[in-house]
Amino acid sequence: MALATIIQNEFDQILANWMRDQGREGVRRTDVVSARESEAQSRELLQALARALRDTRSDDTFDFSNPGWDPVREALEHISQTRTESGVSPTEMAWFIASIKQSIFTILSQRNADDPKLLIDQVWMVTKIVDQMALHAISAYVDQREAIIERQQSEMTEVSAPVVKIWDRIVTVPLLGTVDSFRAQTVMENLLQAIVEREAEVAIIDITGVSTVDTMVAQHLLKTAAAVRLMGAECVISGISPKIAQTIVHLGVDLPNVVTRGDLQSGLSYAFERLGVKIGG
Amino acid sequence: MGASPVITITGCVIVAIRDNLDDRSVMMLQDQLVEEVARTKAKGVIIDISSLEIVDTFVGRMLGAMAEMAGMLNARTIVVGMRPAVAMTLVELGMTLAGVETALNADKAMGLILSGRASTSRAR
């Protein structure tokens, strides 16, 4: 009997066995996926599988990229998405799909017991298909994670470099945490843009909140300072802690033509001095 | 040839570069500016590059050379209005225009020249 026909005819039996196996293998995760939802997902996937097998006649050849397998891929992506959101790990996801094998193998061995060669072919075919399904589920899982990371990154970029006008003709950007090339670039762009918009003459980069300064960070600071100067403003780097001062000297980084100050206050008073701003008291 | 107009106001030679420069018009402009500085005994030169979207190494070097030439005639050169994108590109190219003074716009540069104050952004 052909594989597609068997799965079609024994659909309920396979589904019931699969649900039982899921419970036994401990992949059901009743804490995050309800029994009803779990069954609905299993049914959805098995139906898609049965349909794809019928449509593609994959008894002889199997190509997962065949359009006939689209419903299976869609079902996998859907399940992967709902499970990812409820906190299921990729291992459990793959296991959930792999656990379908046993229920299908059991039925196959019952129906084709008299034809060992056919049975082995079918077992091999089912293994190939289920493995592909598991792989696809994992890659869908990774894609969804990537999308989440990308979104968070863009959200972080928005908040990571706020350029503030703190006085007439003075803008400042406080840097926090780790500075990588991407962020350094964003900071530079935002700062230069702000200089144009606010007609600033002094730009203060405050690195009080920067955890570590290595040669790369120093390099970025130098570049930013040079670009600020080209725009016609002056760059002050404030918030140089004693530790960072030591690091910079030990690294052998030279900060020529850049004004540095220990804290934001000194940076600001330097800016006032340059601009001839007088503060009462 | 769309040469940029060079005008002199109260001892400042001012040129607003209009479009992206080719190498020939860069040389022409340089000639024109030095002539004008010598003729008017100007105290300062203001080069407005706010309409330039691209500044290559050649133009960058020309700006440096201009500043040096004007300096020999006792005039300060201030480059104004550089766009952020241009500034970033020049820095990436390693051109920091060390000998050139910069200011945000022509108005501020004019103030600097007339008051004789040093630009906040002069390389020290």
Interface residues (C-beta under 8 A of the other chain):
Chain A: M188 E189 L192 Q193 I195 V196 E199 A200 E201 V202 K223 A226 A227 V228 R229 L230 M231 G232 A233 E234 N257 R274 L275
Chain B: V79 V80 G81 M82 R83 P84 V86 A87 M88 L90 V91 E92 T96 L97 A98 T102 A103 L104 N105 K108 A109 S119 T120 S121 A123 R124
